[in-house]
Structures are given as C-alpha cells and as structure tokens.
C-alpha cells in the first residue's frame, strides 16, 4: 500500500488552495453531522453486495434509497433531477481540487431536493416521466418525513473519502471475496476498461495504486484485468478506511453468514434505528428458501439451463453490449440483489469457473486474501 495520501484537502494541482468555505453557503461541508443525521453511502466494486446492503439499511424506513447516481448509463444514471451534474467516467473521481459542480449537486441529492426542470430538459419520454414521478415523490415524501438519503453507488468507490469529509456521509464500503466477484463478472460478460481510471489524473495522483493498472491497459485478458481492478480497489478501500473515520469496511461474506447480527451492528454505526421491520426484511432476504428472482435480475448459475431459451433480439443485443463495453447493461441495473440463502451467496457463481481459473484468481489476489485487515473491525 502506498504511503502517499489517498485524499488531499488543501492543495490544487501543484499549488496551495485559497478556498475558504462560506458559512452561509448551502454547499458547505457537512462533516459535523451526527451519525443519526448523516446521509449514508454504500459503495464497493459492482457485484460486491452494495445493492443488498443498501436495501437492507433502508429496510427500517428511515432512509430514502437512491440508486447509482454516478452510473454514466441511463437508467439508473443520467438523471439530473437526482444528480444535476454530468458524469463523464465510470468511477468518476471527485475531490476538493475538482469538486465543481459535484458539491452543489450532491448537496441537493443528500438533502432530497429533486431538480424537476433539469430532469425535464434532458429526459422527457413517457417512461422518463414515470421515472421522474417515482424519484421525485420518493424525495418529497422523504423530506416531509425527515428521512435521510442513502446512496447505493459502486461508482463512488474511489471518491468515498470526499463523500465522508465534504458531505458528512457514513460510508459503508463493501468488499467481497475475489473468486466470487470475478465469477459473477464472468457470468455477466463484463469487461473492465482500465482507462476509465487511468484517464483521470487526480484519481491517479490521490490513489497511486491505480498506476499498477497501466501494464494491463487495453488487455483482452478479462480475468487478469478484473483481478487487477479488485486488487487496486481493495488497496484503496484499506487506505480510505484508515484515513477516514466515516468510512467502514464491511465484508459481504460476513453479512451473508450472520445477516441479522451484522446488520444490527451496521445499523448502530450508521445511526439507524433497529426495528422488527428491519429484522424481518433482512431475514427474508437471506432465507435459504427464498427462490424468487426479481424481474430484470439475472438468475443464479444453478438456475440457468445449459441450453438457455432464445429470448429474442432484445436479449441478444443486451448480452452483446455487456460483453463489448465496460460495466454496461440495460434495463434494471444488474447490480440489484435477489434473495438467497447464505450457502448460495457464498458460493456465488464459482461453477462458471474452471479449477485453473480459480487457481489463477487466487494467485493474482493472494496478498489480500491472506490478510485480515484491522479496518474490518472499525
């Protein structure tokens, strides 16, 4: 892990900052918010369990679930009503040296202020209006009832320090076993464009571990590049948790092994009220008998026939686009969770990998698999 700071608060690119926050400015940092008032961010690599964790933390009824505002694809992203800023990269990096217009936009988001005019200027088809009505009503009801925003956004991973310091978020940073994560990516046909990270100079500056990806930029070896991204993301997660008290590492495997006890602890850390409603929802989400797959969410490997039926040209186009482009899918975000029992969740989609592939993943990620980070106990 690099000793260089993962997050800089007082310098711009090469010179001292002269910014002084205006105490009357509604975009001023909210880092002084108490745990029971702070917005919540759940992040981590896609397929690390962020959607499940986000939904379960919102299950008590005290938070409004906001799905992937930094996703550059619509849906769920590209919604100025939710986030009135233009996302240019997957894993868009945000830091104090380049926080315009992010600070103002996210201040509105975590305050549950929906921007109707901005949304209608960009998205005005019938299905867009239905989504507007859903999101705007959730924001309005949340504000009336005094609920907090809960952002579920894998693409905020590298910016988690900024969310903690500038917006006062309690950041739940999910980490998952690399074999299960890579297997899940392989099943979906995802490819990672490492250039999305390397083309962001401030990200490379503040997270020097990202430089290790240069040797694999443009590589067609999807397994190696996914392992490299996992390793860099894990190093970044460790650094963020060490440097920011508002960032907590959470193991996906720990959550699925003992969900009620682990979520109860996480509720307390986030300042959420543990309730029988939350406990019931969490219990149902991890029950071994829960077999229903929500519409639009891929079925588990064990439920997919060896010769899958033809779902028509739309299905084929969706599949092909997912293979060709990095982190790309259509319709309901494929980061969405589905109910499953602990045994199935821990196995993941490993049956899609050969023994040689599993051995390769283990070898490429051994450094992190062999460690029990102290930050996990925070």
C-alpha positions in Angstrom: 0.0 0.0 0.0 1.3 3.4 -0.9 2.3 5.9 1.8 1.1 8.8 -0.4 -2.1 10.5 0.7 -5.2 9.0 -0.8 -7.1 12.2 -0.4 -5.9 15.8 -0.4 -7.9 18.6 1.1 -5.6 21.6 0.9 -3.9 21.7 -2.4 -4.9 22.1 -6.0 -2.8 20.6 -8.9 0.6 21.9 -7.8 -0.4 24.9 -5.6 -1.9 25.8 -2.3 -5.6 26.2 -2.2 -7.1 29.6 -1.2 -10.6 28.4 -0.9 -12.4 29.3 2.4 -15.9 28.0 2.9 -18.7 30.5 3.1 -20.7 29.8 6.3 -23.9 30.8 4.5 -23.3 28.6 1.5 -25.7 25.6 1.4 -22.9 23.5 -0.2 -20.6 23.8 2.7 -19.2 20.6 4.1 -21.5 18.6 6.4 -18.8 16.6 8.2 -20.1 17.6 11.6 -23.4 15.8 11.2 -24.1 13.2 13.9 -24.5 9.6 12.9 -28.3 9.7 13.2 -28.5 12.7 10.8 -25.7 11.9 8.3 -26.5 10.7 4.8 -25.3 7.2 4.0 -23.2 6.0 1.1 -22.9 2.3 0.3 -20.2 1.6 -2.2 -17.7 -1.0 -3.4 -17.0 -2.7 -6.7 -20.0 -3.7 -8.7 -21.2 -7.2 -7.6 -19.8 -6.7 -4.1 -23.2 -6.6 -2.5 -23.8 -2.9 -2.4 -27.5 -3.1 -3.6 -28.3 -5.7 -1.0 -26.6 -3.8 1.8 -28.3 -0.5 0.7 -31.8 -2.0 0.5 -31.3 -3.7 3.9 -30.1 -0.5 5.5 -33.2 1.3 4.1 -35.5 -1.5 5.3 -36.2 0.2 8.6 -37.9 3.1 6.9 -35.6 5.9 8.0 -33.7 6.3 4.7 -34.6 7.0 1.1 -32.8 4.6 -1.3 -31.1 6.4 -4.2 -29.8 4.1 -6.9 -26.4 4.8 -8.6 -26.5 8.5 -9.3 -22.9 8.2 -10.6 -23.7 5.5 -13.1 -22.9 7.0 -16.5 -25.6 4.9 -18.2 -29.4 5.6 -18.1 -31.0 4.0 -16.3 -30.3 4.3 -13.4 -27.9 7.3 -14.0 -28.1 10.3 -16.2 -30.9 11.7 -14.1 -30.3 15.4 -13.4 -33.3 15.5 -11.2 -31.5 13.2 -8.8 -27.9 14.4 -9.5 -27.6 17.6 -11.5 -24.1 17.1 -12.8 -22.6 15.5 -15.9 -20.9 12.1 -15.2 -18.0 11.7 -17.7 -16.4 8.5 -16.4 -17.2 5.2 -14.7 -15.7 5.6 -11.3 -15.9 9.4 -11.7 -13.4 10.8 -9.3 -14.4 13.7 -7.0 -12.0 15.5 -4.7 -11.8 19.1 -3.3 -9.5 20.1 -6.1 -12.2 19.3 -8.7 -15.5 19.3 -6.8 -17.4 21.8 -9.0 -20.3 21.1 -9.8 -20.3 17.9 -7.6 -20.5 19.6 -4.2 -23.6 21.6 -5.0 -25.2 18.7 -7.0 -24.7 16.1 -4.3 -25.7 18.6 -1.5 -29.1 18.7 -3.3 -29.2 14.9 -3.6 -28.5 14.1 0.0 -30.9 16.9 1.0 -33.5 15.1 -1.2 -34.1 18.2 -3.3 -35.3 17.0 -6.7 -34.5 19.2 -9.7 -37.6 19.0 -11.9 -36.5 21.5 -14.6 -33.1 19.9 -15.1 -34.7 16.4 -15.4 -37.3 17.5 -17.9 -34.7 19.3 -20.1 -32.8 16.0 -20.6 -35.4 13.2 -20.1 -39.0 13.7 -21.4 -40.1 10.5 -23.0 -43.1 8.7 -21.4 -41.0 6.2 -19.5 -38.8 9.1 -18.3 -41.8 10.8 -16.9 -42.8 7.7 -15.0 -39.3 7.5 -13.5 -39.4 11.2 -12.7 -42.7 10.7 -10.8 -41.2 7.8 -8.8 -38.0 9.5 -7.9 -39.5 13.0 -7.2 -42.2 11.5 -5.0 -39.7 9.5 -3.0 -37.6 12.6 -2.4 -40.6 14.7 -1.4 -42.0 12.1 0.9 -38.6 11.5 2.4 -38.1 15.2 3.2 -41.6 15.5 4.7 -40.9 12.5 7.0 -37.4 13.6 7.9 -35.7 10.7 6.3 -32.0 10.6 5.2 -30.6 9.9 1.8 -29.0 6.5 1.3 -26.9 6.4 -1.9 -26.1 3.0 -3.3 -23.3 3.7 -5.8 -20.5 1.3 -6.7 -19.0 4.0 -8.9 -18.3 6.2 -5.9 -15.7 3.8 -4.5 -12.6 5.9 -5.3 -14.4 9.1 -4.1 -15.5 7.7 -0.8 -13.2 10.0 1.2 -14.7 13.0 -0.4 -18.2 11.8 0.5 -17.2 11.3 4.1 -15.4 14.6 4.5 -17.3 17.0 2.3 -20.9 15.6 2.6 -20.6 14.1 6.1 -21.6 10.7 4.8 -21.3 7.5 6.8 -19.7 5.3 4.1 -20.2 1.6 4.1 -17.5 0.2 1.8 -18.3 -3.4 0.7 -15.6 -5.9 0.0 -16.1 -9.4 -1.4 -14.0 -12.5 -2.0 -12.3 -12.1 -5.4 -13.2 -15.5 -6.7 -16.9 -14.9 -6.3 -16.7 -11.4 -7.6 -14.7 -12.4 -10.7 -17.1 -15.3 -11.3 -20.0 -13.0 -11.2 -18.4 -10.6 -13.7 -17.5 -13.5 -16.0 -21.1 -14.7 -15.9 -22.4 -11.3 -17.0 -19.7 -11.0 -19.7 -18.4 -7.8 -18.2 -15.1 -6.3 -19.3 -13.3 -3.5 -17.5 -11.8 -0.6 -19.3 -8.9 0.3 -17.0 -8.5 3.6 -19.0 -11.6 4.9 -17.2 -9.4 5.2 -14.1 -6.1 6.0 -15.7 -7.5 8.9 -17.7 -8.4 10.7 -14.5 -5.1 12.4 -13.4 -6.4 13.4 -10.0 -7.5 9.9 -9.3 -4.1 8.6 -10.2 -2.5 11.3 -8.1 -4.5 10.6 -5.0 -4.7 6.8 -5.3 -1.2 5.8 -6.5 -2.0 2.1 -6.5 -4.0 2.8 -9.7 -0.7 3.2 -11.6 -0.3 -0.6 -11.4 -3.1 -0.9 -13.9 -1.1 0.7 -16.7 0.6 -2.6 -17.7 -2.8 -4.1 -18.4 -4.5 -1.2 -20.1 -6.0 -2.4 -23.3 -5.5 -6.1 -22.4 -8.1 -8.6 -23.6 -7.4 -10.9 -20.6 -10.7 -10.2 -18.8 -9.8 -12.4 -15.8 -6.4 -10.7 -15.3 -7.8 -7.2 -15.6 -10.7 -7.9 -13.3 -8.3 -9.3 -10.7 -6.1 -6.3 -11.1 -9.1 -3.9 -10.5 -10.1 -6.0 -7.5 -6.6 -5.7 -6.0 -6.4 -1.9 -6.6 -9.9 -1.4 -5.2 -9.0 -3.4 -2.1 -5.9 -1.4 -1.5 -7.9 1.8 -2.0 -10.5 0.6 0.4 -7.9 -0.2 3.1 -6.4 3.3 2.7 -9.7 5.1 2.8 -10.8 3.2 5.9 -7.5 4.0 7.7 -7.7 7.7 6.9 -11.4 8.5 7.3 -13.3 7.6 10.4 -16.5 7.9 8.5 -15.5 5.0 6.2 -16.1 1.5 7.3 -15.1 -1.7 5.5 -17.8 -4.4 5.5 -17.3 -7.9 4.3 -20.0 -9.3 2.1 -19.2 -12.8 3.3 -19.6 -11.7 7.0 -23.0 -10.2 6.2 -24.4 -13.3 4.5 -23.0 -15.6 7.2 -24.8 -13.8 10.1 -27.0 -11.2 8.5 -29.2 -10.2 11.4 -26.4 -9.7 13.9 -24.1 -8.0 11.4 -26.8 -5.6 10.1 -27.8 -4.8 13.6 -24.3 -3.6 14.3 -24.2 -1.7 11.0 -27.5 0.0 11.8 -26.0 1.2 15.1 -22.9 2.5 13.3 -25.0 4.4 10.7 -27.2 5.9 13.4 -30.3 4.0 12.2 -32.9 2.5 14.5 -33.0 -1.3 14.6 -36.6 -2.5 14.4 -38.6 -5.7 14.0 -39.5 -4.4 10.5 -35.8 -4.3 9.5 -35.1 -7.6 11.1 -37.9 -9.3 9.2 -36.9 -7.9 5.9 -33.2 -8.9 6.4 -34.2 -12.3 7.5 -36.4 -12.8 4.4 -33.6 -11.6 2.1 -31.2 -14.2 3.3 -33.6 -17.1 3.8 -32.5 -20.4 2.1 -36.0 -21.0 0.8 -36.2 -17.6 -1.0 -36.1 -18.5 -4.6 -37.9 -15.6 -6.3 -35.8 -13.6 -8.7 -37.0 -10.0 -9.2 -37.8 -9.2 -12.8 -34.7 -8.0 -14.7 -32.2 -9.5 -12.3 -30.1 -12.4 -13.6 -30.9 -15.8 -12.2 -28.2 -17.7 -10.3 -25.9 -20.1 -12.3 -27.6 -23.1 -10.8 -31.0 -21.9 -12.2 -29.8 -21.3 -15.7 -30.3 -24.2 -18.1 -27.3 -25.4 -20.1 -29.1 -24.6 -23.3 -30.9 -21.3 -22.4 -34.0 -20.5 -24.4 -34.0 -17.7 -27.0 -35.3 -14.5 -25.5 -35.4 -12.7 -28.8 -33.3 -9.9 -30.4 -33.5 -7.5 -27.4 -32.0 -10.1 -25.1 -29.2 -10.8 -27.6 -28.4 -7.1 -28.1 -28.3 -6.6 -24.3 -25.9 -9.6 -23.9 -23.6 -8.4 -26.7 -23.4 -4.9 -25.4 -22.5 -6.1 -22.0 -19.6 -8.1 -23.5 -18.3 -5.3 -25.7 -18.5 -2.4 -23.3 -17.1 -2.0 -19.8 -19.6 -2.2 -16.9 -22.5 -1.8 -19.4 -26.0 -3.2 -19.0 -29.5 -2.1 -19.9 -32.8 -2.0 -18.1 -32.8 -2.7 -14.4 -29.3 -2.3 -13.0 -27.6 -5.7 -12.8 -26.1 -4.7 -9.5 -29.5 -5.3 -8.0 -29.7 -8.0 -5.4 -32.0 -11.0 -5.2 -33.0 -13.0 -2.1 -30.8 -16.1 -1.5 -29.5 -18.2 1.4 -26.0 -17.9 2.9 -24.7 -21.1 1.2 -25.7 -20.0 -2.2 -24.5 -16.4 -1.6 -21.1 -17.6 -0.5 -20.6 -20.0 -3.4 -21.6 -17.2 -5.9 -21.1 -18.3 -9.5 -17.9 -20.3 -9.0 -19.3 -23.1 -11.0 -18.8 -20.9 -14.1 -15.0 -21.0 -13.5 -12.6 -23.8 -14.2 -10.2 -25.1 -11.5 -7.4 -23.4 -13.4 -9.2 -20.1 -13.5 -9.9 -20.2 -9.7 -6.2 -21.0 -9.1 -5.2 -18.1 -11.3 -7.6 -15.7 -9.4 -6.2 -16.9 -6.1 -2.6 -16.4 -7.3 -3.3 -12.9 -8.6 -5.1 -11.8 -5.4 -3.1 -13.8 -2.7 -1.7 -10.7 -1.0 -5.2 -9.5 0.0 -6.8 -12.9 0.5 -4.2 -13.8 3.1 -4.8 -10.7 5.3 -7.4 -9.9 7.9 -7.4 -6.1 7.7 -7.7 -4.3 11.0 -10.0 -1.8 9.3 -12.7 -4.5 9.1 -13.1 -4.2 12.9 -13.8 -0.5 12.8 
